[in-house]
């Protein structure tokens, strides 16, 4: 607490923590309200410093709060009983000698005197100005104390460190002398000039003289160090630059123009006088800063803007043209796609009966030749339909790569076999050239066949008779390099640039060959989907060469979108079809079963429904329905042994019917095969997720359909017998022991033990699942495919494919040792679709077939 002052019934208390105020009229001391005013940052009307040294009220009723580092704070608020008293602050910036204020006093002439540590300041509160008097005016060096000053007989009595100082304020005055200002020097570009600038009225600066320093001085010799200066360059700035006793004005990079340098100063007593000195300054512009240059800039700007507008309009028109072409392309694709879907059913009605006649009827050579021609062209139409649908999948980013380990040479020979006959007819030398007999790699067989079929088909289309077509294949740095080279008509250089664009053909070049214009475009899309590239080298009338490069390593596809790796644990689809269609391996249905086994056909196309009836009615009792709703009613009413259904039907489609059947506990056990023109992997998966047993795309082989029905019925019958036998044994208290399968492995830490336990649990659950893939296995473990592969390989030394096969063969051995199951049952229980393939794997593992192993076990027992 520094000082206490009563003002307008308010008691003001100065402290080192701000200004306190309270009301002097109170009845209860315990209910006094104190108000604190402190310095608030960024609020200019608040107290300038919290350290209050004195509070003073003059004869005019003005109250001033003096602070140690905040100068003089005049109270302007009427209400002092608040935390937000308004102040008007005076500091060094306002002319005060020092912000360290000790006290204040008023002389008889009503002048306010502010006492600082070593100076006095006469304060004119009306206009807020100060006249400062330091040791030069006090005639000696003094240091004032915080003692309260008083007025005695018109003199000021001031406390100092050496005692009391008496001073007559009337004797303190300042000089009114007006010193002349003279220019003392000039620096241009940092170099002192010898030019007598004080005699100049105008200074002209060249374009290279943009950095200039003016030197000046006020001619007052009493105390030159006390003189303060201010300057400005009229035309460049309006504010005065106050530089205290610095006697130079520096300007850098002056823009061209006409200016007036103005300089003024105080006298030795610090009094500002009317002594302004001026100098005209002209900065000559460069050509690029003249009006002609600005006119050129405007012209160039208009020209540039026009070019930009033209470019934008051109890009806009080009964008619209591209969008229009894209829309036209989409319209074409949509039209072709719709037509393709409609063509699948008629193609089925052509292909399936023709296949049926060729395989089961005795025909004359001419009739067989004609039907073979029909069948061949039906297959060609199907390939064209599939190409159009493939384009649609690529457009919608739904095309997936189904990669599997494949021998490229075998696959190439299979594609080339389709062209052997036409090569003989046209006498074309058609050969495959390879540096090795087999090349193994990860590719999508279906899409690879489409690429090679299109390239070879184009080669034959544009190659005259008695010429040659060669297919070259080699491997370089885990990359497959394929070349299809012909001696055809060649392709013009301009045409090569747009050869892979959609709907581009060679017909416009008077080559009268039919073409859809999508073959090579599809080839490029499929090759790029394989992370490969395709190039063409051609010379008119010489021939063409298409060069395709594809990665063979699975590493090139890891982490890529729409990519799936296929586990080859069983035979291919073609092998399964052949095996299942073979009379030696299929169980025939006798006459008694024919009466019992019924098949429900749900198909809205009457012709296809009639065809299915014709091929199935010889073996099964056939029930027909025209849509999903009727099919559901027939299934509930007749409870058939099997259901064959289309997907796209009126009233209720096939998938909705499947959902309803699987939710009905009375008929949910019935096996279901879906027939559809939708052949994509996503469509198949969506069907399988509903619980169907198979998904057959149109057009289909009637032999395959009958073999698949028979195989699924046999599997279902064997499973029923197996469940019945196990249930009987369980009721008798005999259960089949299951020996835990644990292949030899290195020392495993606890985390790896947990991982292997999870692996074995998934393997046990998926033991009979013939569709199990590595991706599905990893998904069951909530792991990525690559991480799962590496971890399993590190722990047990086997890849996931080898591990699955190992576990299945070992489980098969256990089941064979029990003596309770035949070879076919063991094969199906361990996830093998084909007993022959199972026997082959079993013999490879144990050196004998399953039947031989079973006999040996019985003899040993």
Secondary structure by P-SEA (a helix, b strand, c coil): cccccccccbbbbbccccbbbbbccccccccbbbbbbccccccccccccccccccccccccbbbbbcccccbbbbccccccccbbbbbbbccccccccccccccccccccbbbbbccccccccccccbbbbbbccccccbbbbbcccbbbbcccbbbbbccccbbbbccccbbbbcbbbbbbbccccccccccccccccccbbbbccccccbbbbcccccccccccbbbbbbbcccccbbbbbccccccccccccbbbbbbbbbbbccccccccbbbbbbbbbbbcccccaaaaaaaaaaaaaaaaaaaaaaaaaaaaaaaaaaaaaaaaaaaaaaaaaaaaaaaaaaacaaaaaaaaccccccaaaaaaaaaaaaaaaaaaaaaaaaaaaaaaaaccccccccccaaaaaaaaaacccaaaaaaacccccccccccbbbbbccaaaaaaaaaaaaaaaaacccccbbbbbbbbccccbbbbbbbcccccccccccccccccccccccccccccccccaaaaaaaaaaaaccbbbbbbbcccbbbbbbbbbcccccccccccbbbbbcccccaaaaaaaaaccccbbbbcaaaaacbbbbbbcccaaaaaaaaaacccccbbbbbccaaaaaaaaaaccccbbbbbcccccccaaaaaaaaaaccccccbbbbbbcccccaaaaaaaaaacccccccccccaaaaaaaaaaaaaaaaaaaaaaaaaaaaaaacccccccccccccccccaaaaaaaaaaaaaaaaacccccccaaaaaaaacccaaaaaaaaaaaccccaaaaaaaaaaaaaaaaaaaccccaaaaaaaaccccaaaaaaaaaaaccccaaaaaaaaaaac
